[in-house]
Amino acid sequence: MERYFEPGIECASREQITRLQDERLAATVKRVYETVPYYKNKMDEAGVSPADIQGVRDLHKLPFLSKEDLRKQYPYGLLAKPLSECVRIHSTSGTTGRRVVAFYTQNDIDLWEECCARAITAAGGTKEDVVQVCYGYGLFTGGAGLHGGSHKVGSLTLPMSSGNTDRQIQFMTDLGATIICCTPSYAAYLAESIIERGERDRIKLKAGIFGAEAWTEEMRQDIQNKLGIKAYDIYGLTEISGPGVAFECSQQDGMHINEDHFIAEIIDPATGEVLPYGEKGELVFTSITKEAFPLIRYRTKDICVLNAEPCACGRTHVRMTKPLGRSDDMLIVKGVNVFPSQIETVLLNDGYPANYQIIVERENNSDRIEVQVEMTPEMFSDSLKDITKREKKLVSDLKAMLGIYCVVKLVAPKSIVRSEGKAKRVIDKRNLYAGK
């Protein structure tokens, strides 16, 4: 039987949802125009006033917001509430030192946790369950969001954070975890580790909620088979709130967007034209209940399709597909946002030419990133010992920048193929994006 955390809104009619979105959008636009100078300036430049925005039908009149806008306004430029009313921040990883910081009032956190509670309930979670949260805690939103959602449901919450697999398995078996929340690649690694240790018959997991990185249907089936669970997808962005923006139901046929909090659009990434449901394009979100850090028409850079057809689960909110790719060059590796510009910064700072290639593969259900870097002729004449030393330093410097381990291979000068057009910096061999 399908479970709902808030059936009144999750199964509301389209008319009810649209009416709610109209009211909340108009109120949000008016508020940010009056309280955030950056929004006022952007709207004035576009020739739009709050009076022009009566509802969702007028959303297309508003200018887009990009991650670059967020970086330019770091840290307080987009704050829509006094700092004294904010109780927490979360942050993305910085690309070249400038991060995106999102602010939360207590009400923002309550609503975010309710969104995550909807996801846990859709995965079969109740107050009788034990939810093991293996997402990272801290500035990353994953751990905090699912932790709070588990509390809202009333489940016993195991705030494990990421890593320390031996301890993860010990608590999973000793405390009888029934729902696990982590990245899909870590779920796959845990599954292999559990089987290797002969602990498969001791685990009581029934469901997993996996997000923060793209994953295939084949990977879903592999995890489900090895752990004997049902694997649910979840989507979120630090800038918008974190996990729980959208989540899968028992049908596993797209993620329901929490439309009472977020309005989704699909646009042509080249022209900005709004596309109809069913067409592939760039996902754009507008938050209509956030108090401290509401984003209007935020371009996510994720490519997907929206589906407004009724779902067999009974929920009426529009569904989004898994991201089918990116409209920029960002990579998601082990749940971490990685930009080629970050890698290039490290290489240039260490005295290397800007001739490099990033190769991402999946080995044993885990992402592997290799950075091939051309040496200068002077470096190439060094001894093998010196080259190995250089590689180790680059490994260390890249880890400090990215937060993840990269394999580094120094190669001969001019050995990386040149392009007459845009340089082919990234070779992603993971085949992660369904439908690509």
Secondary structure as GFF3:
##gff-version 3
##sequence-region A 1 436
A	DSSP	alpha_helix	7	10	.	.	.	ID=ss1
A	DSSP	alpha_helix	14	35	.	.	.	ID=ss2
A	DSSP	alpha_helix	37	46	.	.	.	ID=ss3
A	DSSP	three_ten_helix	50	52	.	.	.	ID=ss4
A	DSSP	three_ten_helix	56	61	.	.	.	ID=ss5
A	DSSP	alpha_helix	67	72	.	.	.	ID=ss6
A	DSSP	three_ten_helix	83	85	.	.	.	ID=ss7
A	DSSP	beta_strand	86	91	.	.	.	ID=ss8
A	DSSP	beta_strand	101	105	.	.	.	ID=ss9
A	DSSP	alpha_helix	106	122	.	.	.	ID=ss10
A	DSSP	beta_strand	130	133	.	.	.	ID=ss11
A	DSSP	alpha_helix	141	153	.	.	.	ID=ss12
A	DSSP	beta_strand	156	159	.	.	.	ID=ss13
A	DSSP	alpha_helix	165	174	.	.	.	ID=ss14
A	DSSP	beta_strand	179	182	.	.	.	ID=ss15
A	DSSP	alpha_helix	184	196	.	.	.	ID=ss16
A	DSSP	three_ten_helix	200	202	.	.	.	ID=ss17
A	DSSP	beta_strand	207	210	.	.	.	ID=ss18
A	DSSP	alpha_helix	217	227	.	.	.	ID=ss19
A	DSSP	beta_strand	230	237	.	.	.	ID=ss20
A	DSSP	beta_strand	242	248	.	.	.	ID=ss21
A	DSSP	beta_strand	255	257	.	.	.	ID=ss22
A	DSSP	beta_strand	262	267	.	.	.	ID=ss23
A	DSSP	beta_strand	274	275	.	.	.	ID=ss24
A	DSSP	beta_strand	280	287	.	.	.	ID=ss25
A	DSSP	beta_strand	298	307	.	.	.	ID=ss26
A	DSSP	beta_strand	319	320	.	.	.	ID=ss27
A	DSSP	beta_strand	325	326	.	.	.	ID=ss28
A	DSSP	beta_strand	331	333	.	.	.	ID=ss29
A	DSSP	beta_strand	336	338	.	.	.	ID=ss30
A	DSSP	alpha_helix	340	349	.	.	.	ID=ss31
A	DSSP	beta_strand	356	363	.	.	.	ID=ss32
A	DSSP	beta_strand	366	374	.	.	.	ID=ss33
A	DSSP	alpha_helix	377	380	.	.	.	ID=ss34
A	DSSP	alpha_helix	384	402	.	.	.	ID=ss35
A	DSSP	beta_strand	407	411	.	.	.	ID=ss36
A	DSSP	beta_strand	426	428	.	.	.	ID=ss37
###
